[in-house]
Amino acid sequence: MTQENVETRFAVHEAVCAERYQKIEDRLNDGSKRMKNIEIMLYIIIAAVLLGPGAAAMFIKKLIGL
Protein backbone atom coordinates (compact mmCIF):
# COMPACT_ATOMS: atom_id res chain seq x y z
CA MET A 1 0.00 0.00 0.00
CA THR A 2 1.24 3.44 -0.83
CA GLN A 3 1.46 6.31 1.62
CA GLU A 4 -1.31 8.17 -0.19
CA ASN A 5 -3.61 5.13 -0.11
CA VAL A 6 -3.05 4.68 3.62
CA GLU A 7 -3.77 8.36 4.30
CA THR A 8 -6.96 8.22 2.24
CA ARG A 9 -8.21 5.09 3.99
CA PHE A 10 -7.36 6.57 7.38
CA ALA A 11 -9.23 9.80 6.57
CA VAL A 12 -12.31 7.80 5.54
CA HIS A 13 -12.02 5.73 8.71
CA GLU A 14 -11.85 8.88 10.86
CA ALA A 15 -14.93 10.35 9.15
CA VAL A 16 -16.95 7.17 9.62
CA CYS A 17 -15.95 6.89 13.29
CA ALA A 18 -16.74 10.56 13.95
CA GLU A 19 -20.23 10.07 12.55
CA ARG A 20 -20.71 6.88 14.56
CA TYR A 21 -19.62 8.51 17.81
CA GLN A 22 -21.90 11.50 17.17
CA LYS A 23 -24.88 9.17 16.74
CA ILE A 24 -23.97 7.33 19.94
CA GLU A 25 -23.77 10.61 21.82
CA ASP A 26 -27.13 11.73 20.43
CA ARG A 27 -28.77 8.47 21.53
CA LEU A 28 -27.30 8.81 25.03
CA ASN A 29 -28.69 12.36 25.29
CA ASP A 30 -32.13 11.16 24.16
CA GLY A 31 -32.01 8.38 26.74
CA SER A 32 -31.14 10.89 29.43
CA LYS A 33 -34.21 12.97 28.57
CA ARG A 34 -36.43 9.88 28.75
CA MET A 35 -34.96 8.90 32.11
CA LYS A 36 -35.77 12.38 33.47
CA ASN A 37 -39.40 11.96 32.38
CA ILE A 38 -39.57 8.53 34.02
CA GLU A 39 -38.10 10.00 37.22
CA ILE A 40 -40.79 12.69 37.34
CA MET A 41 -43.53 10.10 36.80
CA LEU A 42 -42.14 7.98 39.62
CA TYR A 43 -42.23 10.95 42.02
CA ILE A 44 -45.87 11.56 41.12
CA ILE A 45 -46.75 7.89 41.65
CA ILE A 46 -44.94 7.85 45.00
CA ALA A 47 -46.83 10.95 46.10
CA ALA A 48 -50.13 9.38 45.02
CA VAL A 49 -49.42 6.16 46.91
CA LEU A 50 -48.11 7.77 50.09
CA LEU A 51 -50.37 10.80 50.34
CA GLY A 52 -53.45 9.82 48.36
CA PRO A 53 -54.73 11.01 45.00
CA GLY A 54 -55.88 14.43 46.27
CA ALA A 55 -52.47 15.33 47.65
CA ALA A 56 -50.83 14.08 44.47
CA ALA A 57 -53.11 16.33 42.40
CA MET A 58 -52.13 19.32 44.53
CA PHE A 59 -48.46 18.38 44.10
CA ILE A 60 -48.86 18.23 40.32
CA LYS A 61 -50.62 21.60 40.26
CA LYS A 62 -47.75 23.16 42.23
CA LEU A 63 -45.22 21.42 40.01
CA ILE A 64 -46.66 22.81 36.77
CA GLY A 65 -47.58 26.17 38.31
CA LEU A 66 -51.39 26.15 38.35
mmCIF file of the N, C-alpha and C atoms, coordinates in Angstrom:
data_MODEL
# 
_entry.id   MODEL 
# 
loop_
_atom_site.group_PDB 
_atom_site.id 
_atom_site.type_symbol 
_atom_site.label_atom_id 
_atom_site.label_alt_id 
_atom_site.label_comp_id 
_atom_site.label_asym_id 
_atom_site.label_entity_id 
_atom_site.label_seq_id 
_atom_site.pdbx_PDB_ins_code 
_atom_site.Cartn_x 
_atom_site.Cartn_y 
_atom_site.Cartn_z 
_atom_site.occupancy 
_atom_site.B_iso_or_equiv 
_atom_site.pdbx_formal_charge 
_atom_site.auth_seq_id 
_atom_site.auth_comp_id 
_atom_site.auth_asym_id 
_atom_site.auth_atom_id 
_atom_site.pdbx_PDB_model_num 
ATOM 1   N N  . MET A 1 1  ? 0.847   -1.183 0.000  1.00 0.00 ? 1  MET A N  1 
ATOM 2   C CA . MET A 1 1  ? 0.000   0.000  0.000  1.00 0.00 ? 1  MET A CA 1 
ATOM 3   C C  . MET A 1 1  ? 0.889   1.242  0.000  1.00 0.00 ? 1  MET A C  1 
ATOM 4   N N  . THR A 1 2  ? 0.471   2.202  -0.750 1.00 0.00 ? 2  THR A N  1 
ATOM 5   C CA . THR A 1 2  ? 1.241   3.439  -0.827 1.00 0.00 ? 2  THR A CA 1 
ATOM 6   C C  . THR A 1 2  ? 0.848   4.365  0.322  1.00 0.00 ? 2  THR A C  1 
ATOM 7   N N  . GLN A 1 3  ? 1.696   5.340  0.542  1.00 0.00 ? 3  GLN A N  1 
ATOM 8   C CA . GLN A 1 3  ? 1.457   6.312  1.622  1.00 0.00 ? 3  GLN A CA 1 
ATOM 9   C C  . GLN A 1 3  ? 0.143   7.061  1.382  1.00 0.00 ? 3  GLN A C  1 
ATOM 10  N N  . GLU A 1 4  ? -0.088  7.421  0.139  1.00 0.00 ? 4  GLU A N  1 
ATOM 11  C CA . GLU A 1 4  ? -1.312  8.168  -0.193 1.00 0.00 ? 4  GLU A CA 1 
ATOM 12  C C  . GLU A 1 4  ? -2.559  7.311  0.042  1.00 0.00 ? 4  GLU A C  1 
ATOM 13  N N  . ASN A 1 5  ? -2.496  6.051  -0.302 1.00 0.00 ? 5  ASN A N  1 
ATOM 14  C CA . ASN A 1 5  ? -3.605  5.126  -0.111 1.00 0.00 ? 5  ASN A CA 1 
ATOM 15  C C  . ASN A 1 5  ? -3.913  4.962  1.381  1.00 0.00 ? 5  ASN A C  1 
ATOM 16  N N  . VAL A 1 6  ? -2.867  4.820  2.185  1.00 0.00 ? 6  VAL A N  1 
ATOM 17  C CA . VAL A 1 6  ? -3.053  4.677  3.623  1.00 0.00 ? 6  VAL A CA 1 
ATOM 18  C C  . VAL A 1 6  ? -3.679  5.933  4.211  1.00 0.00 ? 6  VAL A C  1 
ATOM 19  N N  . GLU A 1 7  ? -3.216  7.095  3.790  1.00 0.00 ? 7  GLU A N  1 
ATOM 20  C CA . GLU A 1 7  ? -3.774  8.360  4.301  1.00 0.00 ? 7  GLU A CA 1 
ATOM 21  C C  . GLU A 1 7  ? -5.238  8.511  3.908  1.00 0.00 ? 7  GLU A C  1 
ATOM 22  N N  . THR A 1 8  ? -5.565  8.128  2.694  1.00 0.00 ? 8  THR A N  1 
ATOM 23  C CA . THR A 1 8  ? -6.956  8.222  2.240  1.00 0.00 ? 8  THR A CA 1 
ATOM 24  C C  . THR A 1 8  ? -7.853  7.289  3.047  1.00 0.00 ? 8  THR A C  1 
ATOM 25  N N  . ARG A 1 9  ? -7.411  6.056  3.216  1.00 0.00 ? 9  ARG A N  1 
ATOM 26  C CA . ARG A 1 9  ? -8.205  5.093  3.986  1.00 0.00 ? 9  ARG A CA 1 
ATOM 27  C C  . ARG A 1 9  ? -8.359  5.534  5.437  1.00 0.00 ? 9  ARG A C  1 
ATOM 28  N N  . PHE A 1 10 ? -7.300  6.093  5.998  1.00 0.00 ? 10 PHE A N  1 
ATOM 29  C CA . PHE A 1 10 ? -7.359  6.571  7.376  1.00 0.00 ? 10 PHE A CA 1 
ATOM 30  C C  . PHE A 1 10 ? -8.312  7.748  7.511  1.00 0.00 ? 10 PHE A C  1 
ATOM 31  N N  . ALA A 1 11 ? -8.317  8.654  6.542  1.00 0.00 ? 11 ALA A N  1 
ATOM 32  C CA . ALA A 1 11 ? -9.231  9.801  6.568  1.00 0.00 ? 11 ALA A CA 1 
ATOM 33  C C  . ALA A 1 11 ? -10.686 9.327  6.496  1.00 0.00 ? 11 ALA A C  1 
ATOM 34  N N  . VAL A 1 12 ? -10.952 8.346  5.651  1.00 0.00 ? 12 VAL A N  1 
ATOM 35  C CA . VAL A 1 12 ? -12.308 7.795  5.542  1.00 0.00 ? 12 VAL A CA 1 
ATOM 36  C C  . VAL A 1 12 ? -12.699 7.135  6.861  1.00 0.00 ? 12 VAL A C  1 
ATOM 37  N N  . HIS A 1 13 ? -11.766 6.391  7.428  1.00 0.00 ? 13 HIS A N  1 
ATOM 38  C CA . HIS A 1 13 ? -12.023 5.729  8.707  1.00 0.00 ? 13 HIS A CA 1 
ATOM 39  C C  . HIS A 1 13 ? -12.345 6.748  9.801  1.00 0.00 ? 13 HIS A C  1 
ATOM 40  N N  . GLU A 1 14 ? -11.591 7.829  9.859  1.00 0.00 ? 14 GLU A N  1 
ATOM 41  C CA . GLU A 1 14 ? -11.854 8.876  10.858 1.00 0.00 ? 14 GLU A CA 1 
ATOM 42  C C  . GLU A 1 14 ? -13.232 9.488  10.662 1.00 0.00 ? 14 GLU A C  1 
ATOM 43  N N  . ALA A 1 15 ? -13.625 9.741  9.422  1.00 0.00 ? 15 ALA A N  1 
ATOM 44  C CA . ALA A 1 15 ? -14.930 10.352 9.146  1.00 0.00 ? 15 ALA A CA 1 
ATOM 45  C C  . ALA A 1 15 ? -16.060 9.420  9.567  1.00 0.00 ? 15 ALA A C  1 
ATOM 46  N N  . VAL A 1 16 ? -15.921 8.135  9.258  1.00 0.00 ? 16 VAL A N  1 
ATOM 47  C CA . VAL A 1 16 ? -16.953 7.165  9.623  1.00 0.00 ? 16 VAL A CA 1 
ATOM 48  C C  . VAL A 1 16 ? -17.063 7.063  11.141 1.00 0.00 ? 16 VAL A C  1 
ATOM 49  N N  . CYS A 1 17 ? -15.930 6.997  11.828 1.00 0.00 ? 17 CYS A N  1 
ATOM 50  C CA . CYS A 1 17 ? -15.945 6.890  13.289 1.00 0.00 ? 17 CYS A CA 1 
ATOM 51  C C  . CYS A 1 17 ? -16.524 8.144  13.938 1.00 0.00 ? 17 CYS A C  1 
ATOM 52  N N  . ALA A 1 18 ? -16.202 9.313  13.396 1.00 0.00 ? 18 ALA A N  1 
ATOM 53  C CA . ALA A 1 18 ? -16.740 10.558 13.949 1.00 0.00 ? 18 ALA A CA 1 
ATOM 54  C C  . ALA A 1 18 ? -18.259 10.571 13.855 1.00 0.00 ? 18 ALA A C  1 
ATOM 55  N N  . GLU A 1 19 ? -18.773 10.128 12.711 1.00 0.00 ? 19 GLU A N  1 
ATOM 56  C CA . GLU A 1 19 ? -20.234 10.073 12.547 1.00 0.00 ? 19 GLU A CA 1 
ATOM 57  C C  . GLU A 1 19 ? -20.846 9.055  13.506 1.00 0.00 ? 19 GLU A C  1 
ATOM 58  N N  . ARG A 1 20 ? -20.214 7.924  13.656 1.00 0.00 ? 20 ARG A N  1 
ATOM 59  C CA . ARG A 1 20 ? -20.711 6.878  14.556 1.00 0.00 ? 20 ARG A CA 1 
ATOM 60  C C  . ARG A 1 20 ? -20.744 7.377  16.000 1.00 0.00 ? 20 ARG A C  1 
ATOM 61  N N  . TYR A 1 21 ? -19.669 8.016  16.434 1.00 0.00 ? 21 TYR A N  1 
ATOM 62  C CA . TYR A 1 21 ? -19.620 8.514  17.810 1.00 0.00 ? 21 TYR A CA 1 
ATOM 63  C C  . TYR A 1 21 ? -20.640 9.626  18.043 1.00 0.00 ? 21 TYR A C  1 
ATOM 64  N N  . GLN A 1 22 ? -20.894 10.452 17.032 1.00 0.00 ? 22 GLN A N  1 
ATOM 65  C CA . GLN A 1 22 ? -21.895 11.500 17.173 1.00 0.00 ? 22 GLN A CA 1 
ATOM 66  C C  . GLN A 1 22 ? -23.278 10.888 17.360 1.00 0.00 ? 22 GLN A C  1 
ATOM 67  N N  . LYS A 1 23 ? -23.587 9.838  16.601 1.00 0.00 ? 23 LYS A N  1 
ATOM 68  C CA . LYS A 1 23 ? -24.884 9.172  16.741 1.00 0.00 ? 23 LYS A CA 1 
ATOM 69  C C  . LYS A 1 23 ? -25.020 8.515  18.112 1.00 0.00 ? 23 LYS A C  1 
ATOM 70  N N  . ILE A 1 24 ? -23.939 7.931  18.605 1.00 0.00 ? 24 ILE A N  1 
ATOM 71  C CA . ILE A 1 24 ? -23.968 7.326  19.944 1.00 0.00 ? 24 ILE A CA 1 
ATOM 72  C C  . ILE A 1 24 ? -24.240 8.391  20.993 1.00 0.00 ? 24 ILE A C  1 
ATOM 73  N N  . GLU A 1 25 ? -23.567 9.526  20.867 1.00 0.00 ? 25 GLU A N  1 
ATOM 74  C CA . GLU A 1 25 ? -23.768 10.612 21.824 1.00 0.00 ? 25 GLU A CA 1 
ATOM 75  C C  . GLU A 1 25 ? -25.198 11.145 21.771 1.00 0.00 ? 25 GLU A C  1 
ATOM 76  N N  . ASP A 1 26 ? -25.746 11.273 20.573 1.00 0.00 ? 26 ASP A N  1 
ATOM 77  C CA . ASP A 1 26 ? -27.135 11.728 20.428 1.00 0.00 ? 26 ASP A CA 1 
ATOM 78  C C  . ASP A 1 26 ? -28.111 10.759 21.098 1.00 0.00 ? 26 ASP A C  1 
ATOM 79  N N  . ARG A 1 27 ? -27.884 9.467  20.915 1.00 0.00 ? 27 ARG A N  1 
ATOM 80  C CA . ARG A 1 27 ? -28.766 8.472  21.533 1.00 0.00 ? 27 ARG A CA 1 
ATOM 81  C C  . ARG A 1 27 ? -28.656 8.503  23.051 1.00 0.00 ? 27 ARG A C  1 
ATOM 82  N N  . LEU A 1 28 ? -27.467 8.713  23.573 1.00 0.00 ? 28 LEU A N  1 
ATOM 83  C CA . LEU A 1 28 ? -27.298 8.814  25.025 1.00 0.00 ? 28 LEU A CA 1 
ATOM 84  C C  . LEU A 1 28 ? -28.034 10.037 25.574 1.00 0.00 ? 28 LEU A C  1 
ATOM 85  N N  . ASN A 1 29 ? -27.973 11.154 24.852 1.00 0.00 ? 29 ASN A N  1 
ATOM 86  C CA . ASN A 1 29 ? -28.689 12.359 25.289 1.00 0.00 ? 29 ASN A CA 1 
ATOM 87  C C  . ASN A 1 29 ? -30.198 12.138 25.258 1.00 0.00 ? 29 ASN A C  1 
ATOM 88  N N  . ASP A 1 30 ? -30.694 11.469 24.230 1.00 0.00 ? 30 ASP A N  1 
ATOM 89  C CA . ASP A 1 30 ? -32.131 11.163 24.162 1.00 0.00 ? 30 ASP A CA 1 
ATOM 90  C C  . ASP A 1 30 ? -32.550 10.253 25.311 1.00 0.00 ? 30 ASP A C  1 
ATOM 91  N N  . GLY A 1 31 ? -31.720 9.285  25.626 1.00 0.00 ? 31 GLY A N  1 
ATOM 92  C CA . GLY A 1 31 ? -32.007 8.381  26.741 1.00 0.00 ? 31 GLY A CA 1 
ATOM 93  C C  . GLY A 1 31 ? -32.033 9.117  28.059 1.00 0.00 ? 31 GLY A C  1 
ATOM 94  N N  . SER A 1 32 ? -31.176 10.101 28.200 1.00 0.00 ? 32 SER A N  1 
ATOM 95  C CA . SER A 1 32 ? -31.138 10.895 29.430 1.00 0.00 ? 32 SER A CA 1 
ATOM 96  C C  . SER A 1 32 ? -32.434 11.686 29.599 1.00 0.00 ? 32 SER A C  1 
ATOM 97  N N  . LYS A 1 33 ? -32.938 12.227 28.509 1.00 0.00 ? 33 LYS A N  1 
ATOM 98  C CA . LYS A 1 33 ? -34.206 12.970 28.569 1.00 0.00 ? 33 LYS A CA 1 
ATOM 99  C C  . LYS A 1 33 ? -35.354 12.043 28.973 1.00 0.00 ? 33 LYS A C  1 
ATOM 100 N N  . ARG A 1 34 ? -35.376 10.834 28.404 1.00 0.00 ? 34 ARG A N  1 
ATOM 101 C CA . ARG A 1 34 ? -36.431 9.881  28.753 1.00 0.00 ? 34 ARG A CA 1 
ATOM 102 C C  . ARG A 1 34 ? -36.344 9.470  30.217 1.00 0.00 ? 34 ARG A C  1 
ATOM 103 N N  . MET A 1 35 ? -35.133 9.279  30.707 1.00 0.00 ? 35 MET A N  1 
ATOM 104 C CA . MET A 1 35 ? -34.959 8.905  32.113 1.00 0.00 ? 35 MET A CA 1 
ATOM 105 C C  . MET A 1 35 ? -35.465 10.010 33.031 1.00 0.00 ? 35 MET A C  1 
ATOM 106 N N  . LYS A 1 36 ? -35.276 11.268 32.667 1.00 0.00 ? 36 LYS A N  1 
ATOM 107 C CA . LYS A 1 36 ? -35.765 12.381 33.470 1.00 0.00 ? 36 LYS A CA 1 
ATOM 108 C C  . LYS A 1 36 ? -37.295 12.339 33.535 1.00 0.00 ? 36 LYS A C  1 
ATOM 109 N N  . ASN A 1 37 ? -37.938 12.065 32.402 1.00 0.00 ? 37 ASN A N  1 
ATOM 110 C CA . ASN A 1 37 ? -39.402 11.962 32.380 1.00 0.00 ? 37 ASN A CA 1 
ATOM 111 C C  . ASN A 1 37 ? -39.882 10.805 33.250 1.00 0.00 ? 37 ASN A C  1 
ATOM 112 N N  . ILE A 1 38 ? -39.207 9.676  33.195 1.00 0.00 ? 38 ILE A N  1 
ATOM 113 C CA . ILE A 1 38 ? -39.574 8.532  34.023 1.00 0.00 ? 38 ILE A CA 1 
ATOM 114 C C  . ILE A 1 38 ? -39.407 8.872  35.497 1.00 0.00 ? 38 ILE A C  1 
ATOM 115 N N  . GLU A 1 39 ? -38.347 9.603  35.833 1.00 0.00 ? 39 GLU A N  1 
ATOM 116 C CA . GLU A 1 39 ? -38.101 10.000 37.219 1.00 0.00 ? 39 GLU A CA 1 
ATOM 117 C C  . GLU A 1 39 ? -39.238 10.883 37.745 1.00 0.00 ? 39 GLU A C  1 
ATOM 118 N N  . ILE A 1 40 ? -39.688 11.813 36.933 1.00 0.00 ? 40 ILE A N  1 
ATOM 119 C CA . ILE A 1 40 ? -40.794 12.694 37.343 1.00 0.00 ? 40 ILE A CA 1 
ATOM 120 C C  . ILE A 1 40 ? -42.069 11.880 37.555 1.00 0.00 ? 40 ILE A C  1 
ATOM 121 N N  . MET A 1 41 ? -42.341 10.938 36.648 1.00 0.00 ? 41 MET A N  1 
ATOM 122 C CA . MET A 1 41 ? -43.533 10.101 36.797 1.00 0.00 ? 41 MET A CA 1 
ATOM 123 C C  . MET A 1 41 ? -43.462 9.263  38.071 1.00 0.00 ? 41 MET A C  1 
ATOM 124 N N  . LEU A 1 42 ? -42.287 8.757  38.393 1.00 0.00 ? 42 LEU A N  1 
ATOM 125 C CA . LEU A 1 42 ? -42.140 7.976  39.623 1.00 0.00 ? 42 LEU A CA 1 
ATOM 126 C C  . LEU A 1 42 ? -42.416 8.826  40.857 1.00 0.00 ? 42 LEU A C  1 
ATOM 127 N N  . TYR A 1 43 ? -41.946 10.067 40.880 1.00 0.00 ? 43 TYR A N  1 
ATOM 128 C CA . TYR A 1 43 ? -42.230 10.948 42.016 1.00 0.00 ? 43 TYR A CA 1 
ATOM 129 C C  . TYR A 1 43 ? -43.725 11.180 42.179 1.00 0.00 ? 43 TYR A C  1 
ATOM 130 N N  . ILE A 1 44 ? -44.420 11.354 41.064 1.00 0.00 ? 44 ILE A N  1 
ATOM 131 C CA . ILE A 1 44 ? -45.870 11.563 41.119 1.00 0.00 ? 44 ILE A CA 1 
ATOM 132 C C  . ILE A 1 44 ? -46.569 10.309 41.646 1.00 0.00 ? 44 ILE A C  1 
ATOM 133 N N  . ILE A 1 45 ? -46.147 9.143  41.190 1.00 0.00 ? 45 ILE A N  1 
ATOM 134 C CA . ILE A 1 45 ? -46.749 7.891  41.654 1.00 0.00 ? 45 ILE A CA 1 
ATOM 135 C C  . ILE A 1 45 ? -46.479 7.677  43.138 1.00 0.00 ? 45 ILE A C  1 
ATOM 136 N N  . ILE A 1 46 ? -45.265 7.984  43.573 1.00 0.00 ? 46 ILE A N  1 
ATOM 137 C CA . ILE A 1 46 ? -44.935 7.851  45.004 1.00 0.00 ? 46 ILE A CA 1 
ATOM 138 C C  . ILE A 1 46 ? -45.803 8.778  45.836 1.00 0.00 ? 46 ILE A C  1 
ATOM 139 N N  . ALA A 1 47 ? -45.981 10.004 45.366 1.00 0.00 ? 47 ALA A N  1 
ATOM 140 C CA . ALA A 1 47 ? -46.827 10.947 46.096 1.00 0.00 ? 47 ALA A CA 1 
ATOM 141 C C  . ALA A 1 47 ? -48.265 10.448 46.154 1.00 0.00 ? 47 ALA A C  1 
ATOM 142 N N  . ALA A 1 48 ? -48.754 9.892  45.057 1.00 0.00 ? 48 ALA A N  1 
ATOM 143 C CA . ALA A 1 48 ? -50.129 9.382  45.025 1.00 0.00 ? 48 ALA A CA 1 
ATOM 144 C C  . ALA A 1 48 ? -50.301 8.207  45.976 1.00 0.00 ? 48 ALA A C  1 
ATOM 145 N N  . VAL A 1 49 ? -49.315 7.333  46.043 1.00 0.00 ? 49 VAL A N  1 
ATOM 146 C CA . VAL A 1 49 ? -49.422 6.158  46.906 1.00 0.00 ? 49 VAL A CA 1 
ATOM 147 C C  . VAL A 1 49 ? -49.307 6.556  48.373 1.00 0.00 ? 49 VAL A C  1 
ATOM 148 N N  . LEU A 1 50 ? -48.344 7.416  48.686 1.00 0.00 ? 50 LEU A N  1 
ATOM 149 C CA . LEU A 1 50 ? -48.106 7.772  50.087 1.00 0.00 ? 50 LEU A CA 1 
ATOM 150 C C  . LEU A 1 50 ? -49.127 8.762  50.642 1.00 0.00 ? 50 LEU A C  1 
ATOM 151 N N  . LEU A 1 51 ? -49.529 9.722  49.836 1.00 0.00 ? 51 LEU A N  1 
ATOM 152 C CA . LEU A 1 51 ? -50.373 10.802 50.341 1.00 0.00 ? 51 LEU A CA 1 
ATOM 153 C C  . LEU A 1 51 ? -51.816 10.744 49.853 1.00 0.00 ? 51 LEU A C  1 
ATOM 154 N N  . GLY A 1 52 ? -52.097 9.911  48.902 1.00 0.00 ? 52 GLY A N  1 
ATOM 155 C CA . GLY A 1 52 ? -53.448 9.820  48.360 1.00 0.00 ? 52 GLY A CA 1 
ATOM 156 C C  . GLY A 1 52 ? -53.556 10.631 47.081 1.00 0.00 ? 52 GLY A C  1 
ATOM 157 N N  . PRO A 1 53 ? -54.586 10.343 46.301 1.00 0.00 ? 53 PRO A N  1 
ATOM 158 C CA . PRO A 1 53 ? -54.733 11.006 45.002 1.00 0.00 ? 53 PRO A CA 1 
ATOM 159 C C  . PRO A 1 53 ? -54.946 12.520 45.098 1.00 0.00 ? 53 PRO A C  1 
ATOM 160 N N  . GLY A 1 54 ? -55.639 12.989 46.130 1.00 0.00 ? 54 GLY A N  1 
ATOM 161 C CA . GLY A 1 54 ? -55.881 14.432 46.272 1.00 0.00 ? 54 GLY A CA 1 
ATOM 162 C C  . GLY A 1 54 ? -54.595 15.193 46.506 1.00 0.00 ? 54 GLY A C  1 
ATOM 163 N N  . ALA A 1 55 ? -53.753 14.677 47.377 1.00 0.00 ? 55 ALA A N  1 
ATOM 164 C CA . ALA A 1 55 ? -52.469 15.328 47.654 1.00 0.00 ? 55 ALA A CA 1 
ATOM 165 C C  . ALA A 1 55 ? -51.569 15.276 46.424 1.00 0.00 ? 55 ALA A C  1 
ATOM 166 N N  . ALA A 1 56 ? -51.631 14.190 45.683 1.00 0.00 ? 56 ALA A N  1 
ATOM 167 C CA . ALA A 1 56 ? -50.830 14.079 44.465 1.00 0.00 ? 56 ALA A CA 1 
ATOM 168 C C  . ALA A 1 56 ? -51.290 15.103 43.434 1.00 0.00 ? 56 ALA A C  1 
ATOM 169 N N  . ALA A 1 57 ? -52.591 15.327 43.338 1.00 0.00 ? 57 ALA A N  1 
ATOM 170 C CA . ALA A 1 57 ? -53.112 16.329 42.405 1.00 0.00 ? 57 ALA A CA 1 
ATOM 171 C C  . ALA A 1 57 ? -52.630 17.719 42.789 1.00 0.00 ? 57 ALA A C  1 
ATOM 172 N N  . MET A 1 58 ? -52.636 18.019 44.085 1.00 0.00 ? 58 MET A N  1 
ATOM 173 C CA . MET A 1 58 ? -52.127 19.324 44.533 1.00 0.00 ? 58 MET A CA 1 
ATOM 174 C C  . MET A 1 58 ? -50.640 19.454 44.218 1.00 0.00 ? 58 MET A C  1 
ATOM 175 N N  . PHE A 1 59 ? -49.883 18.379 44.392 1.00 0.00 ? 59 PHE A N  1 
ATOM 176 C CA . PHE A 1 59 ? -48.455 18.384 44.099 1.00 0.00 ? 59 PHE A CA 1 
ATOM 177 C C  . PHE A 1 59 ? -48.221 18.664 42.610 1.00 0.00 ? 59 PHE A C  1 
ATOM 178 N N  . ILE A 1 60 ? -49.009 18.026 41.748 1.00 0.00 ? 60 ILE A N  1 
ATOM 179 C CA . ILE A 1 60 ? -48.860 18.233 40.322 1.00 0.00 ? 60 ILE A CA 1 
ATOM 180 C C  . ILE A 1 60 ? -49.201 19.661 39.932 1.00 0.00 ? 60 ILE A C  1 
ATOM 181 N N  . LYS A 1 61 ? -50.250 20.214 40.548 1.00 0.00 ? 61 LYS A N  1 
ATOM 182 C CA . LYS A 1 61 ? -50.623 21.600 40.259 1.00 0.00 ? 61 LYS A CA 1 
ATOM 183 C C  . LYS A 1 61 ? -49.498 22.545 40.662 1.00 0.00 ? 61 LYS A C  1 
ATOM 184 N N  . LYS A 1 62 ? -48.875 22.321 41.805 1.00 0.00 ? 62 LYS A N  1 
ATOM 185 C CA . LYS A 1 62 ? -47.754 23.163 42.228 1.00 0.00 ? 62 LYS A CA 1 
ATOM 186 C C  . LYS A 1 62 ? -46.556 22.959 41.317 1.00 0.00 ? 62 LYS A C  1 
ATOM 187 N N  . LEU A 1 63 ? -46.355 21.731 40.853 1.00 0.00 ? 63 LEU A N  1 
ATOM 188 C CA . LEU A 1 63 ? -45.219 21.416 40.014 1.00 0.00 ? 63 LEU A CA 1 
ATOM 189 C C  . LEU A 1 63 ? -45.317 22.126 38.669 1.00 0.00 ? 63 LEU A C  1 
ATOM 190 N N  . ILE A 1 64 ? -46.511 22.175 38.085 1.00 0.00 ? 64 ILE A N  1 
ATOM 191 C CA . ILE A 1 64 ? -46.657 22.814 36.771 1.00 0.00 ? 64 ILE A CA 1 
ATOM 192 C C  . ILE A 1 64 ? -47.102 24.274 36.895 1.00 0.00 ? 64 ILE A C  1 
ATOM 193 N N  . GLY A 1 65 ? -47.309 24.752 38.090 1.00 0.00 ? 65 GLY A N  1 
ATOM 194 C CA . GLY A 1 65 ? -47.578 26.175 38.310 1.00 0.00 ? 65 GLY A CA 1 
ATOM 195 C C  . GLY A 1 65 ? -49.017 26.609 38.151 1.00 0.00 ? 65 GLY A C  1 
ATOM 196 N N  . LEU A 1 66 ? -49.969 25.740 38.435 1.00 0.00 ? 66 LEU A N  1 
ATOM 197 C CA . LEU A 1 66 ? -51.390 26.147 38.355 1.00 0.00 ? 66 LEU A CA 1 
ATOM 198 C C  . LEU A 1 66 ? -51.894 26.634 39.677 1.00 0.00 ? 66 LEU A C  1 
# 
